[in-house]
């Protein structure tokens, strides 16, 4: 309902911090409602450029740049977690709506704080210990408080598997830089799952079908994902319930990707969460009526959430920059892909390829898991990248 | 395949003449491939603004403005037919790809030429006669060459039912302005259908499922449309075949809406064609994997055409400016619509409402014609526009 105190949802101005592919797709989701989007990015030619009403050049970690973006907006949101939280707190004090809240971002930005949050809210996550510095970490290991193998993670600024070290013996610890660290028990991994969930200010919550992640062995990056995950009904329900419990614990307004490990005993362990549209939710653009991007907008605008059921078996293949070279990317086989039924390529428009950089993705839709696998093989054989 | 002589399809620069809702949705369809779009529109704040790499202010009927747009592009296309054809001919001479070709636009811009084209290519269309001026028209009627009732159409610059007059007796002719005119036998109308078809330079052709049009009684504008049309299999096949025959006759590269009358005997008559994305194809955004907008891009880029099957019964309701008032539009019931499963509102972002002006549309998806009708009624009861 309209009321005099506030603008209707379609007149709200939304500022997005970050203009990578997630910022671009979020901006595009606002287009059917003609909502005015402003993006802040370091690069004047970000991926989102050309899909926004305004494009500001600025650093997501710079206080003044965030403030400059936020002051002209009604709602400020993100496509990345690594942003200046102090500036967002100030914008909140000034009456701006900030989604996710700065408090949530402060927790998410520190892997130790995230684990403490899981633990405090009884969300099942592998045992851990947080260390303020490298020396404390090494002391604990020397005292044999932790048994090899275990996982060491930098608490801050690690993403896409960076800052994550599997430690098999003391040699693996050589050369670690000074940081705040976390030791985590290594889960005896059988599968990785992701569930995208959304919540609005009224507390309405919705979950998308469970996705199964397939990780690139060298790059520790998602190689492709499939949805719905081919797992038992019971495990699907458990993962979905736990993802909803997680977003409710955070009281998030917006969308959240909740990533899980499944161990060899079929036990679920919360790995990490991202309070924003996520790489494991691209398929929702084609496979669902309401994409994760539109769902995020609905959630932060406090609109009714959209329907999350999927009409296809779907997969998303990441298009990554080839190893050992960088330069202008050339996409081979892309026009052949356009002739495959149910195959939808997305090219992010990045000017420069770097090893394992995300340059695009291909969504694949099929009527059965078997046909999905056939198409997936075809796509992976047809598409390749070179640089010039 | 890539070749050295030309850029790959995703590096082609596309200029769109017209930045209304069709230009906006065409620009959005280029976003997943990050194709650089430039729009030319009279209005600095056109609907397409914010969804393009560049936005030029200029008149589609002005020679210099079209040339200015086209010179920096690889391909020039349109969202409206009323454009300067001489400028497009010049761009073609300069080696630019113009889709549809200026020759097709010259035919389409004149309803008399369009009828001659149908007749020359044996495409069934009601009997007609073309008159160079008003006096010739009146003479023919005085000589009783035509029996009441019949239809008089201005050959030029009529759109959305403007310039179309049903003549029941001589009084209806009073006040007709000077123009080139067409008399058409009035079809004893049972139904109106539309088929969206596409063709690329290699001659590959595809048709979307047949749509049924429901016209607004006062405004002579499409009130809503449903797809697939609830007609016999035989009529569907005939309409589809005739639409494909029509686009092949034009040798169009791009998309074409082919509109038909069905008379009381179930006979099909070609009404008119539009060589561009069309109001009767909005539902393809949600109901098909490849929308009419993406299909147009594939066709003009000479890529393989996308698949046209629909996964739903769908309807599109036009959101029109209310009668008797103009001003800033306010959309009531829009947030309620967001809670209806299968209902997708589109707001074009026009700053000013005028009577019957197209301000948006609502796509409705359902699993049966019955459930579609229920949702259609609900949407029409829930959404209304006022102006302030």
HADDOCK unambig.tbl for C-alpha pairs under 7 A between the chains (distance, minus, plus):
assign (segid A and resid 1 and name CA) (segid B and resid 335 and name CA) 6.95 0.50 0.50
assign (segid A and resid 32 and name CA) (segid B and resid 346 and name CA) 4.69 0.50 0.50
assign (segid A and resid 32 and name CA) (segid B and resid 347 and name CA) 5.90 0.50 0.50
assign (segid A and resid 33 and name CA) (segid B and resid 346 and name CA) 5.47 0.50 0.50
assign (segid A and resid 33 and name CA) (segid B and resid 347 and name CA) 4.72 0.50 0.50
assign (segid A and resid 33 and name CA) (segid B and resid 348 and name CA) 6.92 0.50 0.50
assign (segid A and resid 34 and name CA) (segid B and resid 347 and name CA) 6.06 0.50 0.50
assign (segid A and resid 34 and name CA) (segid B and resid 348 and name CA) 6.08 0.50 0.50
assign (segid A and resid 34 and name CA) (segid B and resid 349 and name CA) 5.12 0.50 0.50
assign (segid A and resid 50 and name CA) (segid B and resid 50 and name CA) 6.68 0.50 0.50
assign (segid A and resid 50 and name CA) (segid B and resid 51 and name CA) 5.68 0.50 0.50
assign (segid A and resid 50 and name CA) (segid B and resid 52 and name CA) 4.93 0.50 0.50
assign (segid A and resid 50 and name CA) (segid B and resid 53 and name CA) 4.30 0.50 0.50
assign (segid A and resid 51 and name CA) (segid B and resid 50 and name CA) 5.68 0.50 0.50
assign (segid A and resid 51 and name CA) (segid B and resid 51 and name CA) 4.41 0.50 0.50
assign (segid A and resid 51 and name CA) (segid B and resid 52 and name CA) 6.30 0.50 0.50
assign (segid A and resid 52 and name CA) (segid B and resid 50 and name CA) 4.93 0.50 0.50
assign (segid A and resid 52 and name CA) (segid B and resid 51 and name CA) 6.30 0.50 0.50
assign (segid A and resid 53 and name CA) (segid B and resid 50 and name CA) 4.30 0.50 0.50
assign (segid A and resid 303 and name CA) (segid B and resid 335 and name CA) 6.33 0.50 0.50
assign (segid A and resid 304 and name CA) (segid B and resid 338 and name CA) 6.04 0.50 0.50
assign (segid A and resid 304 and name CA) (segid B and resid 339 and name CA) 5.34 0.50 0.50
assign (segid A and resid 305 and name CA) (segid B and resid 339 and name CA) 6.91 0.50 0.50
assign (segid A and resid 306 and name CA) (segid B and resid 338 and name CA) 6.91 0.50 0.50
assign (segid A and resid 306 and name CA) (segid B and resid 339 and name CA) 6.76 0.50 0.50
assign (segid A and resid 307 and name CA) (segid B and resid 341 and name CA) 6.54 0.50 0.50
assign (segid A and resid 335 and name CA) (segid B and resid 1 and name CA) 6.99 0.50 0.50
assign (segid A and resid 335 and name CA) (segid B and resid 303 and name CA) 6.29 0.50 0.50
assign (segid A and resid 338 and name CA) (segid B and resid 304 and name CA) 6.05 0.50 0.50
assign (segid A and resid 338 and name CA) (segid B and resid 306 and name CA) 6.90 0.50 0.50
assign (segid A and resid 339 and name CA) (segid B and resid 304 and name CA) 5.34 0.50 0.50
assign (segid A and resid 339 and name CA) (segid B and resid 305 and name CA) 6.90 0.50 0.50
assign (segid A and resid 339 and name CA) (segid B and resid 306 and name CA) 6.75 0.50 0.50
assign (segid A and resid 341 and name CA) (segid B and resid 307 and name CA) 6.53 0.50 0.50
assign (segid A and resid 346 and name CA) (segid B and resid 32 and name CA) 4.69 0.50 0.50
assign (segid A and resid 346 and name CA) (segid B and resid 33 and name CA) 5.45 0.50 0.50
assign (segid A and resid 347 and name CA) (segid B and resid 32 and name CA) 5.90 0.50 0.50
assign (segid A and resid 347 and name CA) (segid B and resid 33 and name CA) 4.71 0.50 0.50
assign (segid A and resid 347 and name CA) (segid B and resid 34 and name CA) 6.05 0.50 0.50
assign (segid A and resid 348 and name CA) (segid B and resid 33 and name CA) 6.92 0.50 0.50
assign (segid A and resid 348 and name CA) (segid B and resid 34 and name CA) 6.06 0.50 0.50
assign (segid A and resid 349 and name CA) (segid B and resid 34 and name CA) 5.11 0.50 0.50
